[in-house]
Amino acid sequence: MTTFAAFLLASASIGFLFANVGAQDQYLTALSDLQQLVTSMDATLQDLKADVQDIKAALQGGCTVGNDATTSGGNTGTTSGGGEVPPSGLLVPSDSGDFTHQAALDESERFILLWKFDSDTITFEAQVQTTGFIGLGFSPNGGMTGSDVIIGWVKDGQAYLTDRYAEGYFLPRLDASQDVELLSGYENGTHTVLRFRRRLRPCDTADDKEITEDTQRIIWSFNDNDPVGLDGPDGPQYHGSNRGSKSIILLQKNPPDLDLQEGNVITFDMINPNVKVPSKETTYWCSTFQLPVLDKKHHLVKVEPILQPGNEGVVHHILVHQCTTGSNPPSGNQECHTMPWGNCRAVMAAWAVGGSGYTYPDHVGFSLGTANDPSYVVMQTHYDNPQRLSDVYDNSGIRFYYTPEVRQFDAGILEVGIQVSQNHAIPPQADTFDSTAFCYKECLDPFLQELGEPIHVFASMLHAHQVGVGVKTKLVRNGVVKTYLGRDESYDFNLQETRFLDPEITVQEGDELITECSYRTTHRPGFTFGGEASSEEMCQNYLQYYPRFKLDHCDSLPEIMHSLSFFGITQIDNNLQVVKPDSMAGTNIGVVLNQHPWTKEEAERLDQHIRSGPVVVKCKGRPGFTNLAGITGQVWNPLPEPTVLMSNSTSVSGC
């Protein structure tokens, strides 16, 4: 026998003989057999090691442009004709322990996706409740057309994988270049499991989608039957209702693990008291909480949402605002239309739809328990109820994790972006309309000088509403874009996750920040204005940083009269009625804006007009330092367009 099972049987017989000391002959014979078995196994292991080296060499061969047979490093089938039987794939048991990320793509958890990545490649494992084929795609918008698709299956002990492109709502065609590496595949009585790898930057730029740090629209499908062939009538059949899409940030840095030892980490819950959600589209609800009374400094180290089951579609976001130390906070809980509410303004914690909360890095925490820290907070919940449901009661909230084991640095949150106002206007029929906000060095520098050192940004939460399709904050140093303090060119309103920056980014004296939001309004007949409702718009970035300084808000807002000059309006009254010119006198400015003959070209012209005009500055600090910079409310010219240094190389290594 030359199997591991034989080894176990031999070992068992030896154990039995130990109990029968008199059976020495049998014992010596068993030892001799065991020695021969070990020698045989050693030879087998050497053969296996050689096989593994061969496989690794094949997998490291890189992708091949124009390959019309198989992808180097993995069996992906042939593309020379429909109905051919692909070569067999590597069939080994799966070990999921080395993956760093995991997500269920459907609510029933029938399609589980695991992944890990490095600087060049991303490796997936799909675990799907089917014994037929499975499909995974990277879509530009959540639909099928234009998607980079992978379809694979396991049949008769052989694993198959194909690289495809979806030109419409029919079977995606096979790519001329098969650039996905099949690593393993198997199935049992209920599930199919496929593991495969691909490049982040593909060789096949025509059919394959680059995977970036942006939000990715993942489409998925499966069928309970294996295909007979690769393509045509014998290829994968229609998946029926077994399909869907999900937005995922694939290249997100994982937060650190938090040690939840008893007595080391304490929790504090802030829960809305069975609020009856009003039957209107938008409600902001405020509840006041006293923070735990502490005898020494502690650090807040984790923030986690507590969402009442069934209310996930109504609870849009939650902000925790800290109240000024020594002030009388507002009492109770009630509807609040704007923040600040009372003396509670600076954001202490934030969560928004789709997010899972966040854990602070090991060297950072939010200070609690000192004379300079808040005793009270106001938790503001945004209820989004477009269906105007009248029977929703909510007990959602936020959980704080805090510890007496104080860390090296105190964290803070700095809000940058466009001040929420109806002066922020976005026209209809725009395929892409950009709004821009500025955080000037004249605002940042006095606060950095008071601190005496730079700040280090370790996370950001980008925030826009339903027509937002892109959000980014540029760090500009000496007129050049040095990097981004958060960026998503494929923003999804329903996935607003706190994103950790790797590496952390330093903001120093002389730096300026430019926050840009892109909107798509081709489906809207009228203007979209800034406001708190989900159907209105925002453009903000909540930057988490250390060490904490006295600045809370560094925003701007387009100057309204410059914006209205695009339409020939030169004077308005406090009721937003046109005063001049006489031909428009008495007309509401909203009517003038919506009656304009909007086209994509006109939207672009307004975009350029507003971008070149002045803005109103907002530079707000903590109490006692509110006007440290002394420029809030002033009208400033926009910053000049910064230089973006681009790499001269457009090639992909190994292609």
CORJOHU-V945642 format. One record per run of one state. SS is the DSSP state (helix for helix, strand for strand, loop for the rest). FROM is the first residue (numbers start at 1). TO is the last residue. If there is no record, write none. Layout:
ss=<SS & SS>
from=<FROM & FROM>
to=<TO & TO>
This chain:
ss=<loop & helix & loop & helix & loop & helix & loop & strand & loop & strand & loop & strand & loop & strand & loop & strand & loop & strand & loop & strand & loop & strand & loop & strand & loop & strand & loop & helix & loop & strand & loop & strand & loop & strand & loop & strand & loop & strand & loop & strand & loop & strand & loop & strand & loop & strand & loop & strand & loop & strand & loop & strand & loop & strand & loop & strand & loop & strand & loop & strand & loop & strand & loop & helix & loop & strand & loop & strand & loop & strand & loop & strand & loop & strand & loop & strand & loop & strand & loop & strand & loop & strand & loop & helix & loop & strand & loop & strand & loop & helix & loop & strand & helix & loop & helix & loop & strand & loop & strand & loop & strand & loop>
from=<1 & 4 & 19 & 24 & 60 & 96 & 99 & 101 & 105 & 111 & 118 & 121 & 129 & 134 & 140 & 148 & 156 & 158 & 166 & 173 & 175 & 181 & 188 & 192 & 200 & 216 & 223 & 232 & 235 & 243 & 249 & 266 & 272 & 275 & 277 & 282 & 291 & 298 & 307 & 315 & 324 & 333 & 336 & 341 & 342 & 344 & 353 & 358 & 360 & 364 & 369 & 376 & 385 & 393 & 395 & 397 & 404 & 409 & 419 & 425 & 427 & 433 & 440 & 441 & 452 & 455 & 464 & 468 & 478 & 480 & 489 & 499 & 508 & 512 & 520 & 528 & 531 & 537 & 538 & 539 & 547 & 551 & 559 & 560 & 566 & 571 & 573 & 577 & 581 & 582 & 585 & 588 & 589 & 596 & 600 & 612 & 615 & 622 & 635 & 637 & 643 & 644>
to=<3 & 18 & 23 & 59 & 95 & 98 & 100 & 104 & 110 & 117 & 120 & 128 & 133 & 139 & 147 & 155 & 157 & 165 & 172 & 174 & 180 & 187 & 191 & 199 & 215 & 222 & 231 & 234 & 242 & 248 & 265 & 271 & 274 & 276 & 281 & 290 & 297 & 306 & 314 & 323 & 332 & 335 & 340 & 341 & 343 & 352 & 357 & 359 & 363 & 368 & 375 & 384 & 392 & 394 & 396 & 403 & 408 & 418 & 424 & 426 & 432 & 439 & 440 & 451 & 454 & 463 & 467 & 477 & 479 & 488 & 498 & 507 & 511 & 519 & 527 & 530 & 536 & 537 & 538 & 546 & 550 & 558 & 559 & 565 & 570 & 572 & 576 & 580 & 581 & 584 & 587 & 588 & 595 & 599 & 611 & 614 & 621 & 634 & 636 & 642 & 643 & 655>
